[in-house]
């Protein structure tokens, strides 16, 4: 079965696993959404108008990374010259692969 040393080792590992908090590593998608949210808030504050809608295009291969074009539609302003549509390109992931996992 188990030797005394293996039992103590397994017990210590189990105790450490339950005592330490599990903090999941942020993945590329979460980082992408955080960058889009920050950039969108920057545009809305700069223009001084509300956000009507936002949409994100599917990813495009751009060298060793994937990029997505983000579109922001703002509420109309008092002037007819105010911009209603803003778009920007944001990196959404890496195309580098190693052992089936992205780097």
Secondary structure as GFF3:
##gff-version 3
##sequence-region A 1 103
A	DSSP	alpha_helix	4	19	.	.	.	ID=ss1
A	DSSP	alpha_helix	28	47	.	.	.	ID=ss2
A	DSSP	beta_strand	51	56	.	.	.	ID=ss3
A	DSSP	beta_strand	60	62	.	.	.	ID=ss4
A	DSSP	beta_strand	65	74	.	.	.	ID=ss5
A	DSSP	beta_strand	85	94	.	.	.	ID=ss6
A	DSSP	beta_strand	97	98	.	.	.	ID=ss7
A	DSSP	beta_strand	101	102	.	.	.	ID=ss8
###
